Amino acid sequence: MRSDIRAVFERDPAVKSIWEVLFCYPGLHAITMHHLAHWLYNRRFFFLARLVSHVSRFLTGIEIHPGAKIGEGFFIDHGMGVVIGETAEIGRNVTLYKGVVLGGTGKEKGKRHPTIGDDVVVSSNAVVLGSITVGDKCKIGAGAVVIRPVPPDCTVVGVPGRVVRQDGRRVQTGIDLDQVNLPDPVAEMLFCLQRDLNAMEQRLARLEG
């Protein structure tokens, strides 16, 4: 719990005091209750585990299945609508924002939810589906739908999710929480089309002249 509290202070500039964190952060409450639910789940008290999870969902708006494995330093910011499936595995120092779903794609048994590496940031309303792996130090843009594995040190945007940056520059030490200055492949394509159109108009004007 100490590492979870420290994660709040490190990643949320709005936090003012330890009391605020303890009493006013539903993400911390959900993680704390998940520790109990996961403990019960591992000892095969499945009904009690699901009951704790259900109460946590009611109180926080965050649904974490008791079977999910979560590493230290996990931070859920503005977590309403976050859903984490049964076989999801989350590494150390991962950050999720509002509406993130780590879900499955069908009724198959076994591993059917994502594995998230260390130091990953998943932005608001992003969806990661299936038994895929998102590598360490990745950033998933807001609203992205990720259905294929993502190598480490990548930025993913769009529907379906596309890797738009990989190893272009080594990720800085620590966690990069910038969700705004991400590449926009659609805007870049439109810019290229406009540039080519302007060049064609200028060439046509010279030929007509």
Residue pairs with C-beta under 8 A, 6 or more apart in sequence:
1 32
1 35
3 72
3 73
4 28
4 31
4 32
4 72
4 73
4 74
4 75
5 18
5 21
5 22
5 28
6 73
7 73
7 74
7 75
7 93
7 95
8 15
8 21
8 25
8 27
8 28
8 75
9 15
9 21
10 175
11 75
11 77
11 95
11 175
11 177
12 75
12 77
15 21
15 25
21 28
22 28
26 59
26 60
26 61
26 62
26 76
26 79
26 80
27 60
27 62
27 75
27 76
27 77
27 78
27 79
29 56
29 59
29 60
30 56
30 60
30 62
30 64
30 76
30 79
30 82
31 64
31 70
31 74
31 76
33 52
33 53
33 55
33 56
33 59
33 60
34 53
34 56
34 64
34 66
34 68
34 70
36 52
37 49
37 50
37 52
37 53
37 56
37 64
37 66
38 49
38 66
38 67
38 68
38 69
38 70
40 46
40 48
40 49
40 52
40 66
41 49
41 66
41 67
46 66
49 66
50 66
52 66
53 63
53 64
53 65
53 66
56 62
56 63
56 64
57 63
60 79
61 79
61 80
61 81
61 82
62 76
62 79
62 80
62 81
62 82
63 82
63 83
63 84
64 70
64 82
64 84
65 84
65 85
65 86
65 88
66 86
67 86
67 87
68 84
68 85
68 86
68 87
68 88
68 89
68 90
68 102
68 113
69 88
69 89
69 90
70 84
70 90
71 90
71 91
71 92
71 93
71 94
71 118
72 92
72 93
73 92
73 93
73 94
74 90
74 93
74 94
74 96
75 94
75 95
75 96
76 82
76 95
76 96
76 97
77 95
77 96
77 97
77 98
78 97
78 98
78 124
79 96
79 97
79 98
80 98
80 99
81 98
81 99
81 100
82 96
82 98
82 99
82 100
82 101
83 100
83 101
83 102
83 103
84 90
84 102
84 113
85 102
85 103
85 104
85 112
85 113
86 112
86 113
87 104
87 110
87 111
87 112
87 113
87 131
88 102
88 113
88 114
88 115
88 116
89 113
89 114
89 115
89 116
90 102
90 116
91 116
91 117
91 118
91 119
91 120
91 136
92 118
92 119
93 118
93 119
93 175
94 116
94 118
94 119
94 120
94 121
94 122
95 120
95 121
95 122
95 175
95 177
96 122
97 122
97 123
97 124
97 126
97 142
97 179
98 124
98 125
99 124
99 125
99 126
100 122
100 123
100 124
100 125
100 126
100 127
100 128
101 126
101 127
101 128
101 129
102 113
102 114
102 116
102 128
103 113
103 127
103 128
103 129
104 112
104 113
104 129
104 130
104 131
105 112
105 129
105 130
105 147
106 112
110 131
111 131
112 130
112 131
113 130
113 131
114 128
114 129
114 130
114 131
114 132
114 133
114 134
114 146
115 131
115 132
115 133
115 134
116 122
116 128
116 134
117 133
117 134
117 135
117 136
117 137
117 138
117 152
118 136
118 137
119 136
119 137
119 171
119 174
119 175
120 134
120 136
120 137
120 138
120 139
120 140
121 138
121 139
121 140
121 175
121 176
121 177
121 179
122 128
122 140
123 139
123 140
123 141
123 142
123 143
123 144
123 179
124 142
124 143
124 179
125 142
125 143
126 140
126 141
126 142
126 143
126 144
126 145
126 146
127 144
127 145
127 146
128 134
128 140
128 146
129 145
129 146
129 147
130 147
132 146
132 147
132 148
132 149
132 150
133 149
133 150
134 140
134 146
134 149
134 150
135 149
135 150
135 151
135 152
135 153
135 154
136 152
136 153
137 152
137 153
137 171
138 150
138 152
138 153
138 154
138 155
138 156
139 154
139 155
139 156
139 176
139 179
139 182
140 146
140 150
140 156
140 161
141 155
141 156
141 157
141 158
141 179
141 182
142 179
143 159
144 156
144 157
144 158
144 159
144 161
145 158
145 159
145 160
145 161
146 156
146 160
146 161
147 160
147 161
148 160
148 161
150 156
150 161
150 163
151 163
151 166
153 166
153 167
153 170
153 171
154 163
154 165
154 166
155 163
155 164
155 165
155 166
155 182
155 183
156 162
156 163
156 164
157 164
157 182
157 183
157 184
157 185
158 164
158 185
158 186
162 185
164 182
164 183
164 185
165 183
